């Protein structure tokens, strides 16, 4: 094969082959290994989640899919889509930033088991668990361990700011879907708004022959009417009142009458809502309301709802 080739050329050829082989080996192994492998850290596949349970200070809650698009928490309430998306991304992309320093390893291990949030992830393939705890020295990372005797690590989610521990410390009410009105354009059948102290300021909007009208108002500003209807596409409650907070507000509202009754009838009955709105209690800025459909008490942001609580004359074409 090398007949007729000078020794110098042979050497250069062999050097090139060896160098190329070493470069290929380095590249191949780099692609295979990528980042350091940590035996006590296992990636979580979130494509087939069945249930995620998190326990903090002996209080356990769980989220699970209700349908392909909707999740619930504790089998009671629908969950916000943005939180589920954040949870999935956090679990799937979580990586080890570095092992915990040997001099504080035992201390962190004990804190993780005693103070950390215990997370159990159930998929169709099986169950994985870990404990996670805020890293006080870095707001964008967390301490992590997947068994009481395992190696503790500092983990983070590339591309995200914040501590994953905070997500699993949220109260059930913070996971809840806060949607109040989600009425699509053209889907509203009727809106009825009445004011207890000023009945003449109330109004009824109806859809008649694919066109909306304000009842008993012959001249309507169509732009204002369409703008008003569009507001109902995305309206949230500020918060749900539960347990002791609900009880205390219930007691205060016993002696008060609702100031406003707002009823939205949708052709899709699941989107219909009726709420009774109370004035803000002394010392507060938020409005209180009762969702008549299910009896729940909620707080409402005045900045959002004052746009809905217009007077009938507002629609008049001047």
Secondary structure, 3 states (H helix, E strand, C coil): CCCCCCHHHHHHHHHHHHHHHHHHHHHHHHHHHCCCCCCCCCCCCCCCEEEEEEEECCEEEEEEECCCCCEEECCCEEECHHHHHHHHHHHHHEEEEEECCHHHHHHHHHHHHHHCEEEEEEECCEEEEEEEEECCCCCCCEEEECCCCCCCEEEEECCCCCCHHHHHCCCHHHHECCEEECCCCCCEEEEEEEECCCHHHCEEEEEECCEEEECCCCCECHHHHHHHHHHHHCEECCEECCHHHHHHHHHHHCCCCCCEEEEEEECCHHHCEEEEEECCCCCCCCEEEEECCCCEEEEECHHHHCCCCCCHHHHECC
